[in-house]
Amino acid sequence: MNIEDRRRLVQVLLEQRWAALATLDDAGLPSVSFVAYAPEPDRAGCVVHISRLAAHTRHLLVRPQAALGITEADGGRGDPQLLARVSLQGQVEEIPRGSAEYDAARTRYVARLPQAAQLFGFGDFVLLRLRADTVRYVGGFARAYTLTGEELRRILAE
């Protein structure tokens, strides 16, 4: 992966806040919804703060495999196929409420998405972490890469 694609991959993860969340429904069929997210400190995973009342949350609590798809913003001009995009695939785990880890994740999430602060007062919301096992980056025609979560962590540490 060249320097420009590495830069764009990091930029997409850090600058965007809205992503497509792919889960498996009760029948094992794919389901997509949209969620706000905040990158983890090592940037190789993301946290989402979502309601247990939502179908996608119920899906994740039963089948904790998911993918998060993130793309550069489309300005409505040019070929959208040239937009950089990243998908993170991996396992999801709930961050236990009341733990130091929860408090740290909540602080990062609210710093990124201040309007979400009030939702932390609702008992049905949970913080879930998606740790990337596999990362797919597409930067345009003939610029596609598959990385492991560890390779992504190394790129982001550079």
LOROPA-622723 format. One record per residue: residue in three letters; residue number from 0; z, x, y of N, C-alpha, C in turn. Coordinates in nm, 3 decimals. Example, Ala and Ser with C-alpha at 12.3 -4.5 7.8 and 13.67 -1.06 7.14 Angstrom:
! LOROPA-622723
 residu num    n_zz    n_xx    n_yy   ca_zz   ca_xx   ca_yy    c_zz    c_xx    c_yy
    ALA   0   0.780   1.319  -0.569   0.780   1.230  -0.450   0.780   1.320  -0.330
    SER   1   0.708   1.285  -0.225   0.714   1.367  -0.106   0.787   1.290   0.003
***
This chain:
! LOROPA-622723
 residu num    n_zz    n_xx    n_yy   ca_zz   ca_xx   ca_yy    c_zz    c_xx    c_yy
    MET   0   0.000   0.086  -0.117   0.000   0.000   0.000   0.000   0.091   0.123
    ASN   1  -0.094   0.065   0.215  -0.104   0.150   0.333   0.003   0.113   0.436
    ILE   2   0.018   0.196   0.536   0.121   0.179   0.639   0.106   0.047   0.713
    GLU   3  -0.018   0.009   0.746  -0.041  -0.116   0.819   0.005  -0.237   0.736
    ASP   4  -0.028  -0.239   0.608   0.016  -0.351   0.524   0.167  -0.351   0.507
    ARG   5   0.228  -0.235   0.496   0.375  -0.228   0.489   0.436  -0.287   0.616
    ARG   6   0.381  -0.251   0.731   0.431  -0.301   0.859   0.417  -0.453   0.867
    ARG   7   0.301  -0.504   0.825   0.278  -0.649   0.832   0.369  -0.724   0.734
    LEU   8   0.391  -0.668   0.617   0.480  -0.732   0.520   0.621  -0.746   0.581
    VAL   9   0.673  -0.639   0.636   0.805  -0.641   0.698   0.807  -0.739   0.815
    GLN  10   0.703  -0.737   0.895   0.693  -0.825   1.012   0.696  -0.972   0.970
    VAL  11   0.622  -1.008   0.867   0.622  -1.147   0.820   0.762  -1.188   0.776
    LEU  12   0.828  -1.105   0.697   0.962  -1.139   0.649   1.063  -1.154   0.763
    LEU  13   1.053  -1.066   0.862   1.155  -1.065   0.967   1.126  -1.161   1.082
    GLU  14   0.999  -1.188   1.112   0.967  -1.269   1.229   0.956  -1.418   1.199
    GLN  15   0.921  -1.454   1.079   0.908  -1.596   1.047   1.044  -1.652   1.009
    ARG  16   1.059  -1.786   1.019   1.185  -1.850   0.985   1.166  -1.970   0.893
    TRP  17   1.042  -2.007   0.868   1.009  -2.128   0.795   0.924  -2.090   0.675
    ALA  18   0.956  -2.143   0.559   0.886  -2.102   0.437   0.868  -2.220   0.343
    ALA  19   0.772  -2.206   0.254   0.753  -2.301   0.145   0.842  -2.256   0.030
    LEU  20   0.920  -2.349  -0.021   1.009  -2.323  -0.135   0.952  -2.392  -0.257
    ALA  21   0.919  -2.315  -0.359   0.866  -2.371  -0.483   0.976  -2.372  -0.588
    THR  22   0.998  -2.489  -0.647   1.098  -2.507  -0.752   1.034  -2.577  -0.870
    LEU  23   1.109  -2.591  -0.976   1.066  -2.668  -1.092   1.145  -2.798  -1.094
    ASP  24   1.076  -2.912  -1.101   1.146  -3.040  -1.096   1.210  -3.073  -1.231
    ASP  25   1.264  -3.193  -1.242   1.336  -3.233  -1.363   1.248  -3.232  -1.488
    ALA  26   1.118  -3.250  -1.470   1.024  -3.247  -1.583   0.966  -3.107  -1.604
    GLY  27   1.010  -3.011  -1.526   0.956  -2.875  -1.538   0.826  -2.855  -1.464
    LEU  28   0.791  -2.950  -1.377   0.667  -2.941  -1.301   0.694  -2.876  -1.165
    PRO  29   0.594  -2.808  -1.108   0.615  -2.743  -0.979   0.634  -2.845  -0.867
    SER  30   0.720  -2.808  -0.775   0.749  -2.891  -0.658   0.765  -2.798  -0.539
    VAL  31   0.710  -2.837  -0.425   0.718  -2.753  -0.305   0.782  -2.833  -0.192
    SER  32   0.872  -2.766  -0.122   0.932  -2.822  -0.001   0.935  -2.710   0.103
    PHE  33   0.985  -2.740   0.219   0.987  -2.640   0.326   1.129  -2.623   0.376
    VAL  34   1.168  -2.497   0.396   1.305  -2.465   0.433   1.308  -2.352   0.536
    ALA  35   1.414  -2.350   0.614   1.441  -2.235   0.700   1.509  -2.130   0.612
    TYR  36   1.491  -2.004   0.648   1.550  -1.896   0.568   1.595  -1.783   0.659
    ALA  37   1.683  -1.701   0.605   1.726  -1.578   0.673   1.721  -1.465   0.572
    PRO  38   1.661  -1.352   0.609   1.656  -1.239   0.518   1.795  -1.181   0.493
    GLU  39   1.815  -1.129   0.374   1.938  -1.057   0.340   1.937  -0.923   0.414
    PRO  40   2.051  -0.857   0.426   2.057  -0.729   0.499   1.960  -0.624   0.444
    ASP  41   1.939  -0.620   0.312   1.844  -0.522   0.256   1.702  -0.575   0.258
    ARG  42   1.683  -0.698   0.308   1.553  -0.763   0.326   1.479  -0.790   0.195
    ALA  43   1.543  -0.769   0.083   1.477  -0.792  -0.045   1.515  -0.926  -0.105
    GLY  44   1.573  -1.008  -0.026   1.609  -1.142  -0.067   1.631  -1.226   0.057
    CYS  45   1.646  -1.355   0.038   1.664  -1.446   0.150   1.772  -1.547   0.114
    VAL  46   1.836  -1.601   0.216   1.929  -1.711   0.194   1.872  -1.836   0.260
    VAL  47   1.900  -1.947   0.195   1.864  -2.078   0.248   1.991  -2.162   0.249
    HIS  48   2.003  -2.250   0.346   2.118  -2.339   0.359   2.063  -2.480   0.346
    ILE  49   2.088  -2.541   0.231   2.024  -2.668   0.201   2.124  -2.767   0.141
    SER  50   2.090  -2.894   0.153   2.178  -3.002   0.108   2.164  -3.027  -0.042
    ARG  51   2.278  -3.050  -0.106   2.277  -3.089  -0.248   2.208  -3.224  -0.268
    LEU  52   2.193  -3.301  -0.161   2.128  -3.432  -0.171   1.976  -3.418  -0.184
    ALA  53   1.921  -3.302  -0.146   1.777  -3.280  -0.152   1.733  -3.251  -0.295
    ALA  54   1.618  -3.303  -0.331   1.565  -3.281  -0.467   1.551  -3.132  -0.498
    HIS  55   1.501  -3.052  -0.401   1.480  -2.911  -0.431   1.611  -2.839  -0.462
    THR  56   1.720  -2.880  -0.399   1.850  -2.818  -0.429   1.894  -2.855  -0.569
    ARG  57   1.881  -2.980  -0.605   1.916  -3.022  -0.742   1.832  -2.946  -0.844
    HIS  58   1.703  -2.930  -0.815   1.616  -2.854  -0.905   1.670  -2.712  -0.923
    LEU  59   1.706  -2.647  -0.813   1.752  -2.507  -0.819   1.884  -2.493  -0.893
    LEU  60   1.971  -2.591  -0.881   2.099  -2.582  -0.949   2.085  -2.601  -1.100
    VAL  61   1.977  -2.667  -1.143   1.950  -2.684  -1.286   1.864  -2.570  -1.340
    ARG  62   1.758  -2.537  -1.267   1.666  -2.428  -1.304   1.661  -2.332  -1.186
    PRO  63   1.735  -2.222  -1.193   1.748  -2.136  -1.076   1.633  -2.039  -1.051
    GLN  64   1.514  -2.070  -1.100   1.397  -1.988  -1.069   1.324  -2.052  -0.951
    ALA  65   1.279  -1.967  -0.858   1.212  -2.021  -0.740   1.119  -1.917  -0.681
    ALA  66   1.037  -1.963  -0.588   0.952  -1.875  -0.508   0.960  -1.923  -0.365
    LEU  67   0.956  -1.827  -0.274   0.955  -1.856  -0.132   0.827  -1.799  -0.076
    GLY  68   0.742  -1.883  -0.017   0.614  -1.840   0.040   0.622  -1.839   0.192
    ILE  69   0.589  -1.724   0.252   0.600  -1.705   0.396   0.467  -1.651   0.447
    THR  70   0.420  -1.701   0.560   0.293  -1.656   0.615   0.305  -1.629   0.765
    GLU  71   0.217  -1.544   0.813   0.206  -1.527   0.958   0.170  -1.662   1.019
    ALA  72   0.207  -1.681   1.143   0.172  -1.805   1.213   0.021  -1.812   1.231
    ASP  73  -0.033  -1.932   1.214  -0.175  -1.956   1.232  -0.197  -2.005   1.374
    GLY  74  -0.263  -1.926   1.454  -0.290  -1.962   1.593  -0.406  -2.058   1.609
    GLY  75  -0.467  -2.102   1.499  -0.576  -2.197   1.507  -0.711  -2.135   1.535
    ARG  76  -0.717  -2.003   1.538  -0.844  -1.934   1.561  -0.867  -1.836   1.448
    GLY  77  -0.989  -1.804   1.424  -1.022  -1.706   1.322  -1.006  -1.760   1.181
    ASP  78  -1.020  -1.672   1.087  -1.015  -1.707   0.946  -0.870  -1.704   0.897
    PRO  79  -0.811  -1.818   0.858  -0.673  -1.818   0.813  -0.652  -1.737   0.686
    GLN  80  -0.759  -1.708   0.614  -0.747  -1.626   0.493  -0.709  -1.481   0.526
    LEU  81  -0.721  -1.444   0.654  -0.685  -1.308   0.695  -0.539  -1.298   0.739
    LEU  82  -0.467  -1.410   0.741  -0.325  -1.407   0.776  -0.247  -1.336   0.665
    ALA  83  -0.153  -1.252   0.705  -0.066  -1.187   0.607   0.029  -1.291   0.549
    ARG  84   0.054  -1.281   0.420   0.146  -1.372   0.354   0.220  -1.301   0.244
    VAL  85   0.341  -1.348   0.220   0.430  -1.288   0.123   0.490  -1.398   0.039
    SER  86   0.498  -1.378  -0.090   0.575  -1.469  -0.174   0.678  -1.387  -0.250
    LEU  87   0.799  -1.438  -0.250   0.911  -1.376  -0.321   0.944  -1.465  -0.440
    GLN  88   0.941  -1.410  -0.559   0.977  -1.486  -0.679   1.102  -1.425  -0.738
    GLY  89   1.192  -1.511  -0.782   1.312  -1.459  -0.844   1.411  -1.566  -0.881
    GLN  90   1.533  -1.522  -0.901   1.643  -1.609  -0.939   1.724  -1.648  -0.816
    VAL  91   1.775  -1.767  -0.820   1.857  -1.820  -0.711   2.000  -1.831  -0.759
    GLU  92   2.093  -1.795  -0.670   2.235  -1.812  -0.702   2.306  -1.870  -0.582
    GLU  93   2.406  -1.950  -0.610   2.486  -2.008  -0.502   2.586  -1.904  -0.455
    ILE  94   2.603  -1.893  -0.324   2.704  -1.805  -0.267   2.830  -1.889  -0.252
    PRO  95   2.939  -1.848  -0.316   3.060  -1.932  -0.317   3.120  -1.953  -0.178
    ARG  96   3.137  -2.080  -0.143   3.200  -2.117  -0.016   3.342  -2.059  -0.013
    GLY  97   3.380  -2.007   0.103   3.514  -1.951   0.117   3.523  -1.802   0.084
    SER  98   3.415  -1.745   0.030   3.415  -1.602  -0.001   3.374  -1.522   0.121
    ALA  99   3.409  -1.393   0.122   3.367  -1.305   0.231   3.216  -1.297   0.236
    GLU 100   3.153  -1.300   0.120   3.006  -1.296   0.112   2.945  -1.419   0.180
    TYR 101   3.007  -1.535   0.158   2.961  -1.659   0.221   2.972  -1.647   0.372
    ASP 102   3.088  -1.600   0.419   3.109  -1.588   0.563   3.007  -1.495   0.627
    ALA 103   2.977  -1.382   0.562   2.878  -1.288   0.615   2.739  -1.350   0.617
    ALA 104   2.703  -1.419   0.509   2.571  -1.483   0.501   2.560  -1.594   0.606
    ARG 105   2.667  -1.670   0.623   2.668  -1.777   0.723   2.647  -1.719   0.863
    THR 106   2.716  -1.610   0.894   2.703  -1.546   1.025   2.559  -1.502   1.049
    ARG 107   2.496  -1.439   0.949   2.356  -1.396   0.963   2.262  -1.515   0.980
    TYR 108   2.286  -1.619   0.901   2.201  -1.737   0.904   2.207  -1.804   1.043
    VAL 109   2.328  -1.823   1.094   2.345  -1.890   1.223   2.292  -1.801   1.337
    ALA 110   2.304  -1.670   1.324   2.248  -1.581   1.426   2.096  -1.598   1.433
    ARG 111   2.033  -1.620   1.321   1.888  -1.637   1.315   1.846  -1.779   1.350
    LEU 112   1.930  -1.877   1.312   1.898  -2.019   1.330   2.020  -2.089   1.391
    PRO 113   2.046  -2.067   1.519   2.168  -2.120   1.582   2.186  -2.271   1.570
    GLN 114   2.077  -2.344   1.571   2.086  -2.490   1.562   2.139  -2.536   1.427
    ALA 115   2.144  -2.449   1.328   2.194  -2.484   1.194   2.346  -2.478   1.186
    ALA 116   2.413  -2.428   1.288   2.559  -2.410   1.283   2.631  -2.539   1.246
    GLN 117   2.589  -2.650   1.303   2.658  -2.776   1.276   2.648  -2.819   1.130
    LEU 118   2.542  -2.778   1.061   2.524  -2.817   0.922   2.626  -2.753   0.829
    PHE 119   2.688  -2.643   0.873   2.788  -2.578   0.790   2.916  -2.661   0.781
    GLY 120   2.929  -2.762   0.865   3.043  -2.853   0.857   3.024  -2.964   0.755
    PHE 121   2.904  -2.978   0.703   2.876  -3.083   0.605   2.906  -3.031   0.465
    GLY 122   2.983  -3.106   0.389   3.025  -3.063   0.256   2.915  -3.057   0.152
    ASP 123   2.803  -3.125   0.176   2.697  -3.126   0.075   2.602  -3.008   0.088
    PHE 124   2.616  -2.924   0.192   2.526  -2.811   0.209   2.578  -2.689   0.134
    VAL 125   2.485  -2.614   0.077   2.518  -2.492   0.004   2.431  -2.378   0.056
    LEU 126   2.485  -2.258   0.046   2.407  -2.138   0.076   2.359  -2.082  -0.057
    LEU 127   2.228  -2.066  -0.068   2.169  -2.010  -0.189   2.096  -1.882  -0.156
    ARG 128   2.106  -1.786  -0.244   2.038  -1.657  -0.228   1.924  -1.649  -0.330
    LEU 129   1.808  -1.615  -0.281   1.694  -1.583  -0.368   1.677  -1.432  -0.364
    ARG 130   1.701  -1.367  -0.476   1.679  -1.223  -0.487   1.540  -1.203  -0.546
    ALA 131   1.459  -1.127  -0.478   1.320  -1.107  -0.521   1.313  -1.014  -0.642
    ASP 132   1.258  -1.066  -0.750   1.226  -0.982  -0.867   1.082  -0.933  -0.855
    THR 133   0.996  -1.023  -0.805   0.855  -0.992  -0.787   0.814  -1.035  -0.647
    VAL 134   0.734  -0.953  -0.583   0.687  -0.981  -0.447   0.535  -0.970  -0.449
    ARG 135   0.470  -1.069  -0.392   0.325  -1.067  -0.380   0.292  -1.067  -0.232
    TYR 136   0.219  -0.965  -0.188   0.177  -0.955  -0.048   0.025  -0.961  -0.044
    VAL 137  -0.028  -1.045   0.044  -0.172  -1.053   0.067  -0.193  -1.034   0.217
    GLY 138  -0.272  -0.934   0.252  -0.297  -0.905   0.393  -0.439  -0.937   0.434
    GLY 139  -0.514  -1.003   0.348  -0.654  -1.034   0.376  -0.741  -0.995   0.258
    PHE 140  -0.871  -0.998   0.278  -0.967  -0.970   0.171  -0.944  -0.830   0.113
    ALA 141  -0.930  -0.823  -0.019  -0.911  -0.698  -0.094  -0.787  -0.620  -0.050
    ARG 142  -0.688  -0.692   0.000  -0.563  -0.628   0.043  -0.446  -0.707  -0.016
    ALA 143  -0.435  -0.702  -0.148  -0.329  -0.775  -0.218  -0.251  -0.679  -0.307
    TYR 144  -0.120  -0.696  -0.306  -0.032  -0.607  -0.381   0.078  -0.687  -0.447
    THR 145   0.114  -0.645  -0.566   0.230  -0.700  -0.634   0.334  -0.588  -0.643
    LEU 146   0.454  -0.620  -0.601   0.562  -0.522  -0.598   0.682  -0.576  -0.675
    THR 147   0.766  -0.488  -0.720   0.895  -0.530  -0.774   0.991  -0.546  -0.657
    GLY 148   1.101  -0.612  -0.682   1.203  -0.624  -0.579   1.253  -0.488  -0.535
    GLU 149   1.266  -0.396  -0.628   1.312  -0.262  -0.594   1.210  -0.189  -0.505
    GLU 150   1.082  -0.204  -0.534   0.979  -0.142  -0.448   0.986  -0.201  -0.307
    LEU 151   1.007  -0.331  -0.296   1.021  -0.393  -0.164   1.142  -0.336  -0.091
    ARG 152   1.254  -0.320  -0.160   1.374  -0.264  -0.097   1.346  -0.123  -0.043
    ARG 153   1.271  -0.043  -0.119   1.238   0.093  -0.072   1.149   0.088   0.052
    ILE 154   1.049   0.000   0.052   0.960  -0.013   0.168   1.040  -0.054   0.291
    LEU 155   1.130  -0.149   0.275   1.205  -0.200   0.388   1.309  -0.101   0.438
    ALA 156   1.346  -0.006   0.353   1.444   0.096   0.393   1.378   0.209   0.472
    GLU 157   1.245   0.218   0.467   1.174   0.328   0.535   1.181   0.316   0.685
***
